[in-house]
Amino acid sequence: MANFSDLVQMRYSCRNYLPTKIDNSLIAQVLETAHFAPSATNAQPWRVLVLNTSESLAKARQAYNREWFATAPAVLLICAQTDKAWTRSDGKNHADIDIAILADHITLAAADMGLATCWVCNFDAKLISELFNLDVNCKPLVLLPIGVPATDEIPPKKRLALDDFVTYI
Ligand SMILES: Cc1cc2nc3c(=O)[nH]c(=O)nc-3n(C[C@H](O)[C@H](O)[C@H](O)COP(=O)(O)O)c2cc1C
């Protein structure tokens, strides 16, 4: 098990997976860890569809048609239940923030178990809603491929220097 600093640097957006099947029990372990994520008012306005059959994966691939994405043996469809999320008095619904925290916890929990992931938001959300018959209040936010990475190499992190975005006042 990696310490936290190592873990966040080990996690990267993997765009090449081995065909090794990922059991739902393994995915459940990842989700068990990740579901301790915080959320505004502890509303936990999330819904996760585990796409782990050829039929459900084919639907996801229709909505995000990339060669690399098709190498993923499983995909998590992470949705926000906007009607369950906390809304601030100025009208700001916090579902997106809550779901981002959950998704990030999932990526880190997966990395801790030697699995790789990649956030994907550039998919056809309307098509996903149709293909998976999602309720109008259930917004698909992230497609998260998960699997064994095809290579052990971790690409270097390209990040701003702290001085570029931190101000101490
Ligand atoms: C909200 C969000 C949306 C993203 N959407 C996509 C996407 O649609 N397709 C993709 O290939 N990568 C996507 N990424 C991955 C980013 O490109 C990646 O996180 C960034 O380049 C940093 O690289 P790293 O994750 O390897 O550290 C997304 C990441 C985030 C956080």
The ligand as a MOL file (V3000), in Angstrom:
LIG
                    3D

  0  0  0     0  0            999 V3000
M  V30 BEGIN CTAB
M  V30 COUNTS 31 33 0 0 0
M  V30 BEGIN ATOM
M  V30 1 C -13.1050 16.5550 -15.2320 0
M  V30 2 C -12.1460 15.8090 -16.1330 0
M  V30 3 C -12.5430 15.4610 -17.4120 0
M  V30 4 C -11.6890 14.7280 -18.2430 0
M  V30 5 N -12.1390 14.2770 -19.4560 0
M  V30 6 C -11.3290 13.5380 -20.2320 0
M  V30 7 C -11.8030 13.0160 -21.4810 0
M  V30 8 O -12.9580 13.1890 -21.8630 0
M  V30 9 N -10.9500 12.2530 -22.2270 0
M  V30 10 C -9.6660 11.9900 -21.8120 0
M  V30 11 O -8.9490 11.2910 -22.5220 0
M  V30 12 N -9.1900 12.4860 -20.6300 0
M  V30 13 C -9.9820 13.2370 -19.8370 0
M  V30 14 N -9.5260 13.7090 -18.6270 0
M  V30 15 C -8.1510 13.3850 -18.1870 0
M  V30 16 C -7.2260 14.6230 -18.1890 0
M  V30 17 O -6.8270 14.8870 -19.5010 0
M  V30 18 C -6.0290 14.3290 -17.2560 0
M  V30 19 O -6.4940 14.1390 -15.9450 0
M  V30 20 C -4.9990 15.4610 -17.2580 0
M  V30 21 O -4.4160 15.6210 -18.5320 0
M  V30 22 C -3.8800 15.2020 -16.2300 0
M  V30 23 O -3.2310 13.9780 -16.5000 0
M  V30 24 P -3.1760 12.8050 -15.4150 0
M  V30 25 O -4.5940 12.4590 -15.0420 0
M  V30 26 O -2.4830 11.6610 -16.1260 0
M  V30 27 O -2.4070 13.2900 -14.2160 0
M  V30 28 C -10.3730 14.4200 -17.7820 0
M  V30 29 C -9.9950 14.7860 -16.4950 0
M  V30 30 C -10.8610 15.4480 -15.6690 0
M  V30 31 C -10.4300 15.7630 -14.2440 0
M  V30 END ATOM
M  V30 BEGIN BOND
M  V30 1 1 1 2
M  V30 2 1 2 3
M  V30 3 2 2 30
M  V30 4 2 3 4
M  V30 5 1 4 5
M  V30 6 1 4 28
M  V30 7 2 5 6
M  V30 8 1 6 7
M  V30 9 1 6 13
M  V30 10 2 7 8
M  V30 11 1 7 9
M  V30 12 1 9 10
M  V30 13 2 10 11
M  V30 14 1 10 12
M  V30 15 2 12 13
M  V30 16 1 13 14
M  V30 17 1 14 15
M  V30 18 1 14 28
M  V30 19 1 15 16
M  V30 20 1 16 17
M  V30 21 1 16 18
M  V30 22 1 18 19
M  V30 23 1 18 20
M  V30 24 1 20 21
M  V30 25 1 20 22
M  V30 26 1 22 23
M  V30 27 1 23 24
M  V30 28 2 24 25
M  V30 29 1 24 26
M  V30 30 1 24 27
M  V30 31 2 28 29
M  V30 32 1 29 30
M  V30 33 1 30 31
M  V30 END BOND
M  V30 END CTAB
M  END
